[in-house]
């Protein structure tokens, strides 16, 4: 399996919904078993809610802060963050060029 940022960005924004009225700011790169890989590139505000699976964020571009369970972490390209399933988190104060890879895996509720 292979994915490129260039190809994936052509699919964003995705479909609009009540949750994502401006269109989904993410797209699936690929999946296998319980693992899935996406890119995520919110614009202006990150309105995501906690996820059912554990996840990793690999920062591709941009700067800002990732707030995990109320704790702020500055980020820049090349950094990686772990967020356990069901933990409140969101990106804040991020630059317009912010893009992150997201890897979800494992059972619902986390490992």
Phi, psi and omega in degrees: 000146182211146176213150176233146177304316182303311180293319183291322180297335178293342182264000183247133005282152177273200184297145176276149179208178177299322180287322183236073185298335178267007183098148182298127180271027181213162173209149180283131174273307175191169180215153177204120182059230180275354184269137170221151180236131180226167161248151183225128181215076180294154178245123177070306183225138176262112183253018182296157177243165181304148183258161180282341183244160170296154181211155174241139172247120175255110184287119181271311180209159178093172179225163179161208180227140171251121179260118181241116180050041177085353180262128183270137178228118174293144177227159176207168181305142178095355180267157176227143181229143173257135173230121180289154178306143175069008179268131178297132179200156175192157176270138179225157176052038183268153180285161183296338182266015184294126173217136175226144168280144177233129176242120175255144176200166173085182183286160173299136184096349178088174180267000000 
